[in-house]
Amino acid sequence: MDVINIKGTDDTPNVILDKASGQFEISGRSLPEDVNMFYEPILDWIDQYAEEPNDHTEFCFKLEYFNTASSKVILDILLKLEEIVESGKEVIVKWHYHEDEEDMLEAGEEYADIVEIPFDYVLYTD
């Protein structure tokens, strides 16, 4: 599989999806002007990955901020990861949040209530 490595901007997140190294991360800010256009190749990649996933997938979200349109896509990503769990593989979501950003922690907790994937909350400080 090809590696997805997108350098983030003020409006789009950094994205690294690398099956070989086991690195799966979305970080930064997510408020792209066209959320579907930005995330479509990412969702397609995860669909392809789900056909033959690694035995263990650790997917990291290190988002500082995301808009409403991005929140729907994040749920889509989590639902795809849940399908990998249902196929018998191990998936864990590492949900990073800054100590000053209670909203981000709450967002992770809300997602964890929706999908059947273990969440690991990671507090980081500057």
C-alpha positions as CSV (number, residue, x, y, z in Angstrom):
1,M,0.0,0.0,0.0
2,D,1.1,3.5,-0.7
3,V,1.9,5.8,2.3
4,I,-0.3,8.8,2.8
5,N,1.8,11.7,4.2
6,I,0.0,15.1,4.1
7,K,1.7,18.1,5.5
8,G,-0.8,20.1,7.5
9,T,-1.7,23.8,7.0
10,D,-3.5,26.3,9.2
11,D,-6.8,24.7,8.0
12,T,-5.8,21.0,7.3
13,P,-4.3,18.4,9.6
14,N,-1.0,16.5,9.2
15,V,-1.9,13.0,8.1
16,I,0.4,9.9,8.2
17,L,-1.0,6.6,7.2
18,D,1.7,3.9,6.8
19,K,0.8,0.3,7.1
20,A,4.4,-1.0,6.9
21,S,5.6,1.1,9.9
22,G,2.3,0.9,11.7
23,Q,2.0,4.7,11.9
24,F,-1.5,6.1,11.7
25,E,-1.9,9.7,12.8
26,I,-4.1,12.7,12.2
27,S,-2.8,15.9,14.0
28,G,-3.2,19.6,14.0
29,R,-6.3,21.6,13.0
30,S,-9.0,20.3,10.8
31,L,-11.2,22.8,9.1
32,P,-10.7,22.3,5.4
33,E,-12.7,24.4,3.0
34,D,-13.9,21.2,1.3
35,V,-13.9,18.5,3.9
36,N,-15.0,15.8,1.4
37,M,-12.3,16.6,-1.1
38,F,-9.6,16.6,1.7
39,Y,-10.7,13.4,3.4
40,E,-11.8,11.3,0.5
41,P,-8.4,9.8,-0.3
42,I,-7.9,9.2,3.5
43,L,-11.2,7.3,3.8
44,D,-10.4,5.4,0.6
45,W,-7.0,4.4,2.0
46,I,-8.6,3.2,5.3
47,D,-11.1,1.1,3.2
48,Q,-8.2,-0.5,1.4
49,Y,-6.3,-1.0,4.6
50,A,-9.4,-2.6,6.3
51,E,-9.3,-5.4,3.6
52,E,-5.9,-6.6,5.0
53,P,-5.2,-4.8,8.2
54,N,-2.2,-5.3,10.5
55,D,-2.9,-7.5,13.5
56,H,-2.6,-4.5,15.7
57,T,-3.6,-0.9,14.7
58,E,-2.9,2.1,16.9
59,F,-4.6,5.1,15.4
60,C,-3.6,8.5,17.0
61,F,-5.7,11.6,16.9
62,K,-3.7,14.6,18.0
63,L,-6.2,17.3,17.0
64,E,-6.1,20.8,18.4
65,Y,-9.3,21.8,16.8
66,F,-11.8,20.4,14.3
67,N,-15.0,21.9,12.8
68,T,-18.4,20.3,12.5
69,A,-17.8,18.9,9.0
70,S,-14.6,17.3,10.2
71,S,-16.3,15.8,13.2
72,K,-18.5,13.7,10.8
73,V,-15.5,12.5,8.9
74,I,-13.7,11.6,12.2
75,L,-16.7,9.5,13.0
76,D,-16.6,7.9,9.6
77,I,-12.9,7.0,10.2
78,L,-13.8,5.5,13.6
79,L,-16.6,3.4,12.1
80,K,-14.2,2.0,9.5
81,L,-11.8,1.2,12.4
82,E,-14.6,-0.5,14.2
83,E,-15.1,-2.8,11.2
84,I,-11.5,-3.9,11.6
85,V,-12.2,-4.7,15.2
86,E,-15.2,-6.7,14.1
87,S,-13.0,-8.7,11.7
88,G,-11.0,-9.9,14.7
89,K,-8.1,-7.6,14.6
90,E,-6.9,-5.4,17.5
91,V,-7.4,-1.6,17.2
92,I,-6.8,1.1,19.8
93,V,-7.4,4.8,19.4
94,K,-5.0,7.1,21.1
95,W,-6.9,10.3,21.7
96,H,-4.4,13.1,22.6
97,Y,-5.7,16.3,24.2
98,H,-4.0,19.3,25.7
99,E,-4.6,20.0,29.4
100,D,-6.3,23.3,28.6
101,E,-8.7,21.7,26.1
102,E,-11.4,19.9,28.0
103,D,-13.6,20.1,24.9
104,M,-11.2,17.9,23.0
105,L,-11.2,15.3,25.8
106,E,-15.0,15.4,25.8
107,A,-15.1,14.9,22.0
108,G,-13.0,11.8,22.4
109,E,-15.3,10.5,25.1
110,E,-18.3,11.0,22.9
111,Y,-16.7,9.2,20.1
112,A,-15.8,6.3,22.4
113,D,-19.5,6.0,23.4
114,I,-20.5,5.6,19.8
115,V,-17.9,3.0,18.6
116,E,-16.8,-0.3,20.0
117,I,-13.1,0.5,20.0
118,P,-10.9,0.9,23.1
119,F,-9.8,4.5,23.6
120,D,-6.6,5.5,25.4
121,Y,-6.7,9.2,26.4
122,V,-3.3,10.9,26.3
123,L,-2.8,14.2,28.1
124,Y,0.0,16.4,26.8
125,T,1.4,19.6,28.0
126,D,3.6,22.2,26.3
